[in-house]
Amino acid sequence: MDVNDSRLTLPRFLDQVSDAFGTRVAIHFAGRNTTYADLREQVRELSRALVGAGVVKGARVAVHMANRPEWLVSAYAAARLGAVVVPVNTFATREELRHILRHGDVSLLLMQPSLLKHAYLDDLLAEEPGIATGESGRLRSTALPQLRRVACLGLDAGRGGVQSWPELLALGCDVPDALVDAVADEVHPSDDGVLVYTSGTTALPKGVLHTQRAAVLQAWRFAEMLRFGPEERVFTTYPFFWTAGIAMSIGGTLAAGGRLLLQESFDPGAALDLIESERATAVHAWPHQHKALGEHPTASSRELSSLRKIDVSSPLAALAGIEKDEYGAGASYGLSETFTIASAIPADSPLELRRSCHGVPLPGMHFRIVDPETGEQLGPDQQGEIAVKGSSFMRGYHKVLPENYLDEDGFFRTQDGGSLDAGGRLHWTGRLGNLIKTGGANVSPVEIERTLEKHSAVKVGIPVGIEHPTLGEVVVLCVVPTAGARVDAEELRGFLRERLAVYKVPRLVLEFSTDELSYTGNEKVQVAPLREAARARLEEAGVEIDGYRYVKREGV
């Protein structure tokens, strides 16, 4: 796909795949099938309703839903009008949700009422009186000053200022198809398309703004790189509120004419039922979820021979009869800022090549390796910081001036280490900073540290990431208590659980004294020695986390 192709918009993408695969099943969810033609018609219906609701090009439409068909319908309907889709993290705390809605300038919120233990609608009405007592379409909230309308699935009638879904759809009754089509015709690849919020090095989630082109370009790229075809049946747990779910799972599957197999929340037994009954060919899940699937009591008795496009390291591979390492998507590199992959090679490339690099720059993408201190460009095979720009790079961080994150040549410094060899292949060596990546999610130590400032028993609280074979890293909190105080580990974890998303809560709390810490010249705690000390304690005690027991390493 030419990176300058005029068809690289979300409405044209959906039309293309619907024209090509209309009668094929696009989505299987909760025992129901949705064909490509069904999906397009549902998107058109909601698009008419959004026009009737006053949504215009550039408006911010938040989608607060789990992995279900309505997420796709809502996102594509908004994008069809040139609105900016703002996916909302279903694990977000109330503070994070409020930040996303306000910082993202959201004017319309499309949501589901609850998920597992999360009572989204009840919480919203309890915390925002302007919504609870307001009039739909004319909401007035100083806390969420841009918000004018909220619509919710699963309601028989509206609640306060929140519309039911049928009430929202009724707004499109007098909107002609010709108008919806005319609006879609004015959507261009360069238009703002998706505003993704991701936890990074700042305390609150960052808004990463992408064009329509980035989302669609990556869909076609994933279909090609993953070697997907119309026969694909893809079970995914990748959340749709992050770029991997949007580009790799949704985009790659639809671009190929495949079938998405969805669960609203991950349950390994029910997931195995779905994988087996629907004859899944690929599984997109985090390592710890692959582990849970492979270790489920019923896994060994399942008929999983349909699985072909999974990594041989997955516990499911052996159960599917996969013995040779002939497929894997690990030879790639990307970020939320590049809407996932910026470098890659096909997943069926020779094993030696897949093990030796992290891909080559994709068309329209440009890499540099620079000295982390001086910014000087380095030569082949020299280790430094990865810098990137190009066709799928973000429009920018929302409400941040570009000079604050781009160098003078427009490159983005990733804070990741690596090199480029003479053949142009990228070699990623790890993060230069202290960002913790656990279960596929980024956790900012700064956010945890700032939250701990509110706890009277904590003098110093430093989160560190300890390697874990399935989670990548686990968050371990190292604490120095205030004088005379006692740190109760479970009470402290409970304190954080009330204020942070669940994946940010440390798995373990370790107590240290002040003189056990090492300091820099300006009295900052040195994280690397503390991380090693924490790991040594885990090994000495033989601590087990998520099925992995830490044991003393040879020679250490």
C-alpha positions, 0 to 999 in steps of 0.5 A: 500500500502506497503511504500516500494513497488517498484511500487511507481513511477509516471510512474507505477502509471499511468500504473496501473490506466490506465490498470484498468480503461482504457475506463473510463473518467479520466478528463472532461474539457471545454466540452471534456472528456479524458479517462485513455487510452487517458491520458496514450497515450498523456503522452507517446507522450509527453515523446517521445518528451521530450526524443527528446528534450534531457530531461534526468533523474534528469532534472528539468521540470517546468510546468506553467499551470492552472488546465487543462489536459495538466498539468497532461500530462506534469507532468506525461510525465516528471516524466516518464523519471525520470525528476523532476517536478517543478509546478509553481504557476499561481499567482506568481509575475514576481519576484517569477517566476524568483526565481522559475525558477532560484532557481529550476535549471529549464532546460525546461519550459512548459507553457500556454501563458496567464490566466485571466489578466496574460500575461505569455508569453509576460512578459517572452519575454519582461523580458528575452532577451536571450529567446526573441532572442534565439534559442529553445533548445539552450537558453542562459540566465544569469538570468536563467542560466540552462534554455535551452528550452521553449514550449508553448501551443496555439501557431501556430508557435514559438515566438523567442526562444519559441517553439509551442507545435506541434514543441515540439511534433515533436521532438519525431517522431524518438524516439522509444517506446522501448527507452521511456519504457527503460527510465521509467524502470529506475525510482525508488521510491527513485528518486527525483520526485517533487519540490514544491515551497511554501510560508513559513517563508522566504521572497521568496518561499521555494523549497520542494523536494519530491521523486516519492514515496511520490507523489504516496503513498499519492495518494493511501492514499487519495483514501482510506481515502476519501473512493473514488471509480470508481463512483467518480466525483470530482470537484476541485479548488485546484491548481495543483502547491501545494501538495493538488491539486497533491495528494488529487485531482489528485492522490486520484481521479485517484487512485480510477478510478474516474473523475476529473472535471476541471475549468481553473479558479474559477467562481462560476456560471460556477462551479455550471453548471459543478457540476450539469451537470456532477453529481459531487459527491465531491467538493474540494475547499477552504472555501471561494469558498464553500461560493461563490458556496452556495451563488450564486443566482442560487444555490438554484435552482440547482439539487445537490443531487449527492453531497455526499462526502462533509463536512456538514459545506459546504453551498452546503451540505444543497442544496444537502440534506445532514443533518447529519455529516457523512463525513469529511476530517478534522481529519487529519494533514499534511504539504507541507513537508509531501506531505499533510497528515501525520496523518489521519482517514477515512472521514467516521469515527464516528463523535465523533472521527473526532471531537476529534483528527487530526488522527493517524500517517499514515504507515511509519510516525513518530511523536514526541511532543517536548518542543519548547525551549529545544527540549526535547521529551514530554509524552502523552497529554503534549502540545508542538511542533509537530515534524515529519519524515517518508515515505512521508517526503520531501527529503529536502529543495532545496539548504538548508543543512539538519542540518538547519532544522532537529534535531539530530534524523532526525525529522522536527520541524513543528512550529505547536503546539499539543499533542499525547494522550495515544492512539497515536492520534494527537491533533493539536492546531495551529501555534506557529509562526506568519505565516498567512493562508488565503484562503488555502495559507500561507502568510509570514509576513516577505515577506510583511515587506521586501517589505514595506521597499521600501515604503518611507511613511512606518516607521513600517509595521506589517502584522497580521492575523485576524480570518475569518470564511471562509478564515481562516484568513485575512491579515491586515496591521498595519502601522506607517507612517514616520514622516510627511508622510501620508499613503494612504491605497489604494495606499499602497495596490496598491504598494504591489499588483505590487510586491506580489501575490494577496493573499498576499496583505492585505485586510485592512490597519490600521494606528497606532502611535508609542506609540500605539505599544508594544515592547519586551526587544530588541525593536521588536514589539509585534505581539499578542497585535497588532493583538488584537488592529487591531481586536478591530478596525475592531469590533468597526467599524463593518468592513465587509470582504468577507461577514463577519462583525466583531462585538464586542465579548461578555465580551471583 
